[in-house]
């Protein structure tokens, strides 16, 4: 995963544009563990997105998410 940001300055104001590409769960994995999008500052919660669709939220750490589904093979995005 590579973050890419584009920034434009328009006159006296500014606009920040961001692009996010979500390719889903990579082949060979049961799910992805990643931070909860748009979490408030300071909140470090994680969610699981499953290959079969759907997801589970909210875990306080990657280790907690892995422990809840110990037999699943996860791709982790931190």
MMTF fields as JSON, N, C-alpha, C and O atoms, coordinates in Angstrom:
{
  "mmtfVersion": "1.0.0",
  "mmtfProducer": "UNKNOWN",
  "numBonds": 311,
  "numAtoms": 312,
  "numGroups": 78,
  "numChains": 1,
  "numModels": 1,
  "chainsPerModel": [1],
  "groupsPerChain": [78],
  "chainIdList": ["A"],
  "bondAtomList": [4, 2, 8, 6, 12, 10, 16, 14, 20, 18, 24, 22, 28, 26, 32, 30, 36, 34, 40, 38, 44, 42, 48, 46, 52, 50, 56, 54, 60, 58, 64, 62, 68, 66, 72, 70, 76, 74, 80, 78, 84, 82, 88, 86, 92, 90, 96, 94, 100, 98, 104, 102, 108, 106, 112, 110, 116, 114, 120, 118, 124, 122, 128, 126, 132, 130, 136, 134, 140, 138, 144, 142, 148, 146, 152, 150, 156, 154, 160, 158, 164, 162, 168, 166, 172, 170, 176, 174, 180, 178, 184, 182, 188, 186, 192, 190, 196, 194, 200, 198, 204, 202, 208, 206, 212, 210, 216, 214, 220, 218, 224, 222, 228, 226, 232, 230, 236, 234, 240, 238, 244, 242, 248, 246, 252, 250, 256, 254, 260, 258, 264, 262, 268, 266, 272, 270, 276, 274, 280, 278, 284, 282, 288, 286, 292, 290, 296, 294, 300, 298, 304, 302, 308, 306],
  "bondOrderList": [1, 1, 1, 1, 1, 1, 1, 1, 1, 1, 1, 1, 1, 1, 1, 1, 1, 1, 1, 1, 1, 1, 1, 1, 1, 1, 1, 1, 1, 1, 1, 1, 1, 1, 1, 1, 1, 1, 1, 1, 1, 1, 1, 1, 1, 1, 1, 1, 1, 1, 1, 1, 1, 1, 1, 1, 1, 1, 1, 1, 1, 1, 1, 1, 1, 1, 1, 1, 1, 1, 1, 1, 1, 1, 1, 1, 1],
  "groupList": [{"groupName": "UNK", "atomNameList": ["N", "CA", "C", "O"], "elementList": ["N", "C", "C", "O"], "formalChargeList": [0, 0, 0, 0], "bondAtomList": [1, 0, 2, 1, 3, 2], "bondOrderList": [1, 1, 2], "singleLetterCode": "X", "chemCompType": "L-PEPTIDE LINKING"}],
  "groupTypeList": [0, 0, 0, 0, 0, 0, 0, 0, 0, 0, 0, 0, 0, 0, 0, 0, 0, 0, 0, 0, 0, 0, 0, 0, 0, 0, 0, 0, 0, 0, 0, 0, 0, 0, 0, 0, 0, 0, 0, 0, 0, 0, 0, 0, 0, 0, 0, 0, 0, 0, 0, 0, 0, 0, 0, 0, 0, 0, 0, 0, 0, 0, 0, 0, 0, 0, 0, 0, 0, 0, 0, 0, 0, 0, 0, 0, 0, 0],
  "groupIdList": [1, 2, 3, 4, 5, 6, 7, 8, 9, 10, 11, 12, 13, 14, 15, 16, 17, 18, 19, 20, 21, 22, 23, 24, 25, 26, 27, 28, 29, 30, 31, 32, 33, 34, 35, 36, 37, 38, 39, 40, 41, 42, 43, 44, 45, 46, 47, 48, 49, 50, 51, 52, 53, 54, 55, 56, 57, 58, 59, 60, 61, 62, 63, 64, 65, 66, 67, 68, 69, 70, 71, 72, 73, 74, 75, 76, 77, 78],
  "secStructList": [7, 7, 7, 3, 3, 3, 3, 3, 3, 3, 6, 6, 3, 3, 3, 3, 3, 3, 3, 7, 7, 7, 7, 7, 1, 7, 6, 6, 7, 1, 3, 3, 3, 3, 3, 7, 6, 6, 7, 7, 6, 6, 7, 7, 7, 3, 3, 3, 3, 3, 6, 6, 1, 7, 3, 3, 3, 3, 3, 1, 1, 2, 2, 2, 2, 2, 2, 2, 6, 6, 6, 1, 7, 3, 3, 3, 7, 7],
  "xCoordList": [0.847, 0.0, 0.891, 1.818, 0.611, 1.382, 0.443, -0.437, 0.609, -0.228, 0.191, 1.379, -0.804, -0.561, -1.485, -2.699, -0.941, -1.745, -1.498, -0.368, -2.555, -2.468, -2.937, -3.939, -2.241, -2.646, -2.712, -1.843, -3.759, -3.945, -4.142, -4.782, -3.604, -3.805, -4.559, -4.109, -5.708, -6.548, -6.659, -7.412, -5.913, -5.979, -5.634, -4.605, -6.501, -6.267, -6.69, -6.292, -7.481, -7.937, -7.134, -6.26, -7.421, -6.718, -7.666, -8.73, -7.266, -8.054, -7.073, -6.047, -7.368, -6.548, -7.348, -8.479, -6.766, -7.414, -6.661, -5.43, -7.383, -6.754, -7.394, -8.584, -6.617, -7.113, -6.827, -5.706, -7.844, -7.675, -8.1, -9.177, -7.259, -7.572, -7.707, -6.762, -8.879, -9.122, -9.274, -10.262, -8.299, -8.324, -8.926, -8.888, -9.478, -10.076, -9.032, -7.91, -9.411, -8.54, -7.637, -8.131, -6.315, -5.401, -5.624, -6.043, -5.347, -5.49, -4.666, -3.551, -5.219, -4.507, -4.788, -4.324, -5.538, -5.865, -7.353, -8.163, -7.711, -9.121, -9.737, -10.947, -8.902, -9.402, -8.274, -7.096, -8.667, -7.726, -8.048, -9.209, -7.009, -7.157, -6.579, -5.439, -7.4, -6.945, -7.602, -8.574, -7.051, -7.632, -9.02, -9.314, -9.87, -11.224, -11.125, -10.56, -11.68, -11.606, -12.368, -13.394, -11.855, -12.503, -12.675, -13.569, -11.824, -11.84, -11.448, -10.647, -11.99, -11.575, -10.09, -9.534, -9.444, -8.019, -7.767, -8.511, -6.732, -6.359, -6.993, -6.53, -8.041, -8.678, -7.891, -7.655, -7.496, -6.766, -7.584, -7.283, -8.626, -9.473, -9.232, -8.892, -9.416, -9.18, -10.436, -11.265, -10.557, -11.672, -11.157, -10.019, -11.996, -11.671, -12.613, -13.826, -12.053, -12.834, -12.594, -11.449, -13.67, -13.555, -13.562, -14.159, -12.888, -12.873, -14.292, -14.632, -15.107, -16.477, -17.436, -18.617, -16.927, -17.761, -18.075, -17.926, -18.503, -18.823, -17.578, -16.456, -17.799, -16.673, -17.061, -18.223, -16.072, -16.251, -15.506, -14.363, -16.15, -15.531, -15.883, -16.959, -15.235, -14.042, -13.117, -13.558, -11.866, -10.853, -9.873, -9.638, -9.308, -8.367, -6.948, -6.103, -6.675, -5.335, -5.417, -6.411, -4.354, -4.254, -4.218, -4.841, -3.488, -3.383, -4.752, -5.043, -5.59, -6.931, -7.78, -8.517, -7.674, -8.425, -7.96, -8.779, -6.644, -6.108, -6.52, -6.822, -6.536, -6.904, -8.374, -8.728, -9.223, -10.644, -10.91, -11.894, -10.031, -10.17, -8.817, -8.186, -8.386, -7.024, -6.713, -5.537, -7.709, -7.441, -7.5, -7.305, -7.765, -7.832, -6.451, -5.622, -6.221, -4.974, -5.245, -5.98, -4.65, -4.94, -3.805, -2.627, -4.182, -3.269, -3.482, -4.621, -2.414, -2.538, -2.057, -0.962, -2.905, -2.555, -2.53, -3.559, -1.356, -1.256, -1.023, -0.912],
  "yCoordList": [-1.166, 0.0, 1.226, 1.327, 2.16, 3.388, 4.582, 4.725, 5.447, 6.637, 7.63, 7.866, 8.202, 9.203, 10.372, 10.188, 11.567, 12.76, 13.782, 13.954, 14.459, 15.538, 16.806, 16.774, 17.91, 19.177, 20.246, 20.326, 21.068, 22.163, 23.441, 23.435, 24.523, 25.823, 26.7, 26.922, 27.199, 28.01, 29.413, 29.64, 30.352, 31.742, 31.847, 31.337, 32.513, 32.716, 31.514, 31.39, 30.64, 29.45, 28.249, 28.351, 27.15, 25.921, 24.741, 24.771, 23.739, 22.5, 21.346, 21.312, 20.419, 19.223, 18.053, 17.803, 17.362, 16.201, 14.949, 14.936, 13.905, 12.628, 11.528, 11.587, 10.539, 9.41, 8.144, 7.931, 7.299, 6.025, 4.918, 4.974, 3.924, 2.774, 1.567, 1.185, 0.975, -0.208, -1.393, -1.499, -2.268, -3.423, -4.643, -5.746, -4.452, -5.573, -6.454, -6.023, -7.678, -8.641, -9.299, -9.84, -9.264, -9.902, -11.414, -12.027, -12.016, -13.466, -14.218, -13.814, -15.301, -16.125, -15.763, -16.451, -14.697, -14.264, -14.413, -14.335, -14.631, -14.729, -13.354, -13.175, -12.393, -11.052, -10.058, -10.413, -8.803, -7.699, -7.059, -6.798, -6.809, -6.037, -4.657, -4.522, -3.625, -2.257, -1.312, -1.667, -0.094, 0.918, 1.274, 1.218, 1.637, 2.074, 3.429, 4.368, 3.539, 4.815, 5.91, 5.653, 7.111, 8.294, 8.194, 8.821, 7.409, 7.348, 8.718, 9.416, 9.114, 10.389, 10.37, 9.301, 11.526, 11.578, 10.896, 11.091, 10.119, 9.421, 8.045, 7.233, 7.783, 6.47, 5.5, 5.771, 4.402, 3.393, 2.117, 1.163, 2.112, 0.925, 0.269, 0.924, -1.038, -1.824, -2.595, -2.917, -2.88, -3.664, -4.766, -4.718, -5.752, -6.852, -6.78, -6.652, -6.862, -6.994, -8.405, -8.798, -9.177, -10.567, -10.705, -9.891, -11.75, -12.067, -12.3, -11.891, -12.946, -13.288, -12.109, -12.237, -10.96, -9.775, -9.545, -10.44, -8.356, -8.018, -7.74, -7.79, -7.449, -7.146, -7.183, -7.389, -6.98, -6.982, -5.774, -5.517, -5.036, -3.883, -3.942, -4.472, -3.539, -2.73, -3.397, -3.837, -3.463, -4.063, -2.972, -2.024, -3.106, -2.101, -2.292, -1.414, -3.434, -3.68, -4.777, -5.496, -4.881, -5.954, -7.293, -8.255, -7.361, -8.609, -9.063, -10.259, -8.14, -8.486, -9.046, -10.014, -8.439, -8.92, -10.32, -11.193, -10.527, -11.851, -12.903, -14.037, -12.545, -13.495, -13.903, -15.034, -12.999, -13.296, -14.303, -15.042, -14.326, -15.236, -15.901, -15.692, -16.697, -17.23, -18.171, -18.398, -18.724, -19.638, -18.957, -19.609, -17.671, -16.943, -16.422, -16.115, -16.331, -15.799, -14.358, -14.126, -13.388, -11.98, -11.247, -11.526, -10.323, -9.322, -8.096, -7.663, -7.525, -6.414, -5.125, -5.059, -4.1, -2.759, -1.863, -1.674, -1.306, -0.437, 0.985, 1.862],
  "zCoordList": [0.0, 0.0, 0.0, 0.803, -0.901, -1.0, -0.919, -1.768, 0.084, 0.135, -0.954, -1.174, -1.626, -2.664, -2.388, -2.3, -2.251, -2.012, -3.103, -3.561, -3.515, -4.485, -3.782, -3.067, -3.967, -3.367, -4.446, -5.314, -4.382, -5.329, -4.545, -3.493, -5.042, -4.411, -5.386, -6.51, -4.955, -5.811, -5.234, -4.287, -5.8, -5.337, -3.873, -3.429, -3.118, -1.691, -0.859, 0.299, -1.431, -0.712, -1.149, -2.01, -0.574, -0.938, -0.93, -0.311, -1.608, -1.654, -1.492, -2.171, -0.622, -0.481, -1.044, -0.626, -1.967, -2.571, -2.169, -2.171, -1.828, -1.506, -2.334, -2.644, -2.687, -3.456, -2.674, -2.212, -2.523, -1.845, -2.79, -3.384, -2.924, -3.763, -2.856, -2.165, -2.864, -2.053, -2.996, -3.723, -2.978, -3.865, -3.181, -3.727, -1.997, -1.278, -0.631, -0.365, -0.383, 0.287, -0.749, -1.738, -0.539, -1.489, -1.563, -0.581, -2.719, -2.867, -1.816, -1.486, -1.303, -0.329, 1.119, 2.028, 1.347, 2.711, 2.963, 2.039, 4.237, 4.629, 4.853, 4.712, 5.2, 5.476, 5.653, 5.658, 5.799, 6.013, 7.357, 7.669, 8.148, 9.38, 9.093, 8.649, 9.358, 9.11, 10.107, 10.773, 10.198, 11.078, 10.61, 9.416, 11.539, 11.205, 10.521, 11.081, 9.295, 8.585, 9.334, 9.964, 9.254, 9.851, 11.359, 11.927, 12.008, 13.469, 14.014, 13.392, 15.157, 15.739, 16.091, 16.342, 16.112, 16.474, 17.824, 18.785, 17.868, 19.095, 19.248, 20.049, 18.49, 18.558, 17.685, 16.508, 18.244, 17.484, 17.475, 18.192, 16.652, 16.547, 15.199, 14.214, 15.186, 13.974, 13.599, 14.45, 12.321, 11.814, 10.908, 10.44, 10.664, 9.758, 8.567, 8.732, 7.371, 6.143, 5.628, 5.405, 5.438, 5.022, 3.507, 2.803, 3.006, 1.588, 1.084, -0.026, 1.88, 1.487, 1.579, 1.257, 2.02, 2.185, 3.647, 4.479, 3.943, 5.323, 6.133, 5.628, 7.395, 8.259, 9.717, 10.066, 10.558, 11.999, 12.55, 12.17, 13.441, 14.072, 15.548, 15.826, 16.394, 16.497, 17.515, 18.577, 17.185, 18.045, 18.461, 17.712, 19.648, 20.157, 19.652, 19.829, 19.024, 18.493, 17.427, 17.322, 16.653, 15.663, 16.376, 15.927, 17.491, 18.256, 18.755, 18.74, 19.194, 19.668, 18.52, 18.706, 17.343, 16.178, 15.777, 15.49, 15.759, 15.41, 16.427, 16.055, 17.705, 18.751, 18.646, 18.982, 18.186, 18.057, 16.937, 16.977, 15.945, 14.797, 14.555, 13.52, 15.515, 15.514, 14.357, 14.07, 13.686, 12.586, 11.218, 10.191, 11.2, 9.93, 9.537, 10.394, 8.245, 7.702, 7.264, 6.304, 7.973, 7.734, 7.035, 7.258, 6.202, 5.656, 6.536, 6.711, 7.092, 8.042, 7.392, 6.832, 7.481, 7.013, 8.244, 8.893, 8.573, 9.764, 9.357, 10.214]
}
